[in-house]
Amino acid sequence: MPRFVVQEHHATRLHWDFRLEMDGVLKSWAVPKGPPEEPGVKRLAVAVDDHPLDYIDFHGVIEEGYGAGTVEIWDAGTYELSRREEKFLEFHLAGTRLTGRYKMIFTGYSGGKGWLLVKGRDRPVLTEPPPAAPEAEKKASKKRKSKPPGKVGSSPGRKKKSGRPAG
C-alpha cells in the first residue's frame, strides 16, 4: 500500500507538508493551517515540487536556503487511492492522527497551484442489521397513512353545514 507523511515545517512561516507516495515520488503540498481532522473542513494546499521517496522519513533541521527551519513528522501511514483525475483525488488515509476519507480538489488559485484538502464524512460500517421497529411504532405508522379519496365532509358521524348527519 502506498504511504503518506505530514511534516510540520517550522520555516519562515509555519506550515505542514502533506506528501503522498505516487508515481515513484512524493507528490507534495504545503498546507498553511494544517491538514483537516474534522469532517467537512477545507484547507488550502499549495502544490510544491515533488520530493524523492527517501524524504518520507526526514525530520531534522534544514540549515540554509529555501525551506530553512525545523521539520518534524506530524503523522504518517498508508493510504488507498479510490479516485484519481487530473484535478481531483479521493483517498482513504490510515495514519495515527489522520484517518478516513479525504479529497483534494484543484482550484487553480495561488498562482495555479492551489488545491483544497477536504476531510470527508466517513460512512458508518454496519456490523449487523438495524433493529426492527417495535410493534407500537408499526401500528402508529399504519394510522398515519392517508385515507382513500372521498367527498369532503362525508365521514360517518360528521355533520353537514345544514345540521343534518352526513351520509
C-alpha positions as CSV (number, residue, x, y, z in Angstrom):
1,M,0.0,0.0,0.0
2,P,1.3,3.5,-0.8
3,R,2.5,5.7,2.1
4,F,1.8,9.3,3.1
5,V,3.5,11.6,5.5
6,V,2.7,15.0,7.1
7,Q,5.7,17.0,8.2
8,E,5.3,20.0,10.5
9,H,7.7,22.6,9.0
10,H,8.8,25.5,11.1
11,A,10.2,27.6,8.3
12,T,9.8,31.4,7.7
13,R,6.1,30.6,8.2
14,L,4.8,27.5,10.0
15,H,3.1,25.1,7.6
16,W,2.5,21.4,7.2
17,D,3.9,19.5,4.2
18,F,1.4,16.9,3.0
19,R,3.0,14.2,0.9
20,L,1.6,11.2,-1.0
21,E,3.7,8.4,-2.5
22,M,2.6,8.4,-6.1
23,D,4.3,7.8,-9.5
24,G,7.6,6.9,-7.9
25,V,7.9,10.3,-6.0
26,L,6.3,12.1,-3.1
27,K,3.6,14.4,-4.5
28,S,3.7,17.4,-2.2
29,W,1.6,20.2,-1.0
30,A,2.2,22.9,1.6
31,V,-0.8,23.3,3.9
32,P,-0.6,26.6,5.8
33,K,-3.2,25.8,8.5
34,G,-2.5,22.1,8.8
35,P,-4.5,19.2,7.4
36,P,-8.1,19.0,8.5
37,E,-9.0,16.4,11.2
38,E,-12.8,17.1,11.3
39,P,-15.3,16.2,8.5
40,G,-16.3,18.9,6.2
41,V,-13.2,21.1,7.0
42,K,-11.5,22.5,3.9
43,R,-7.8,23.7,3.9
44,L,-5.8,25.4,1.2
45,A,-3.0,23.1,0.0
46,V,-0.4,24.6,-2.4
47,A,1.3,22.2,-4.7
48,V,5.1,22.3,-4.3
49,D,7.9,20.4,-6.0
50,D,7.8,16.6,-5.9
51,H,10.3,15.1,-3.4
52,P,12.2,11.8,-3.6
53,L,10.7,8.8,-1.8
54,D,13.5,8.7,0.8
55,Y,12.3,12.1,2.1
56,I,9.3,10.3,3.6
57,D,11.3,9.7,6.8
58,F,13.0,13.1,7.0
59,H,13.0,15.1,10.2
60,G,15.6,17.5,11.5
61,V,16.9,20.9,10.7
62,I,17.3,22.4,7.2
63,E,20.2,24.8,7.8
64,E,20.2,27.3,4.9
65,G,18.3,28.5,1.9
66,Y,14.7,27.7,0.8
67,G,12.8,25.9,3.5
68,A,15.3,26.6,6.2
69,G,13.9,25.5,9.6
70,T,12.9,22.5,11.7
71,V,11.0,19.6,10.2
72,E,9.1,17.1,12.4
73,I,7.0,14.2,11.4
74,W,3.5,15.1,12.5
75,D,1.7,12.0,11.0
76,A,2.5,9.1,8.7
77,G,0.8,6.0,7.5
78,T,-0.7,4.4,4.4
79,Y,-3.4,5.4,2.0
80,E,-5.7,3.8,-0.5
81,L,-6.5,5.8,-3.6
82,S,-10.1,5.5,-4.7
83,R,-10.3,8.1,-7.5
84,R,-7.7,9.9,-9.4
85,E,-8.3,12.5,-12.1
86,E,-6.2,15.4,-13.3
87,K,-7.8,17.9,-10.9
88,F,-9.3,15.6,-8.3
89,L,-8.0,13.0,-5.9
90,E,-10.0,10.9,-3.4
91,F,-8.3,8.6,-0.9
92,H,-8.6,6.9,2.5
93,L,-5.8,7.7,5.0
94,A,-4.8,5.3,7.7
95,G,-2.4,7.2,9.9
96,T,-2.1,7.9,13.6
97,R,-3.8,11.3,13.5
98,L,-5.4,11.4,10.1
99,T,-7.8,8.6,9.3
100,G,-10.7,8.3,6.9
101,R,-11.8,9.7,3.6
102,Y,-10.1,12.8,2.1
103,K,-10.4,14.7,-1.1
104,M,-8.1,17.0,-3.0
105,I,-9.8,19.4,-5.4
106,F,-7.8,21.6,-7.7
107,T,-8.8,25.3,-7.5
108,G,-6.2,27.0,-9.6
109,Y,-5.7,29.7,-7.0
110,S,-2.2,30.5,-5.5
111,G,-0.6,31.0,-8.9
112,G,-2.3,28.0,-10.5
113,K,-1.0,25.7,-7.7
114,G,-4.0,25.8,-5.3
115,W,-5.9,22.8,-4.1
116,L,-8.4,22.2,-1.3
117,L,-7.7,19.4,1.1
118,V,-11.0,18.3,2.5
119,K,-11.8,15.8,5.3
120,G,-14.8,13.7,4.1
121,R,-17.6,12.3,6.1
122,D,-16.8,8.6,6.7
123,R,-19.7,6.2,6.1
124,P,-20.5,4.2,9.2
125,V,-19.8,0.5,8.9
126,L,-22.8,-1.7,9.8
127,T,-21.8,-4.9,11.5
128,E,-25.4,-6.1,12.0
129,P,-28.7,-5.1,10.5
130,P,-30.6,-2.3,12.3
131,P,-33.1,-3.4,14.9
132,A,-36.7,-3.9,13.8
133,A,-39.3,-1.3,14.8
134,P,-41.3,-2.1,17.9
135,E,-45.0,-3.1,17.3
136,A,-46.3,0.2,18.6
137,E,-44.2,2.0,16.1
138,K,-45.6,-0.1,13.3
139,K,-49.2,0.5,14.3
140,A,-48.6,4.2,14.6
141,S,-47.1,4.4,11.2
142,K,-50.2,2.5,9.7
143,K,-52.5,5.0,11.3
144,R,-50.6,7.9,9.7
145,K,-51.2,6.6,6.2
146,S,-53.6,8.7,4.1
147,K,-57.2,7.8,3.8
148,P,-58.6,6.9,0.4
149,P,-60.0,9.9,-1.5
150,G,-63.7,10.7,-0.9
151,K,-66.1,13.5,-0.5
152,V,-65.0,16.3,1.8
153,G,-67.1,16.2,4.9
154,S,-68.7,12.8,4.1
155,S,-67.1,10.9,7.0
156,P,-69.6,9.0,9.2
157,G,-70.7,11.0,12.2
158,R,-69.8,14.4,10.7
159,K,-72.5,16.9,10.3
160,K,-73.0,19.0,7.2
161,K,-73.4,22.7,7.4
162,S,-77.2,22.2,7.4
163,G,-77.0,20.4,10.7
164,R,-78.2,17.0,9.2
165,P,-75.9,14.0,9.7
166,A,-73.7,13.2,6.7
167,G,-74.2,10.2,4.6
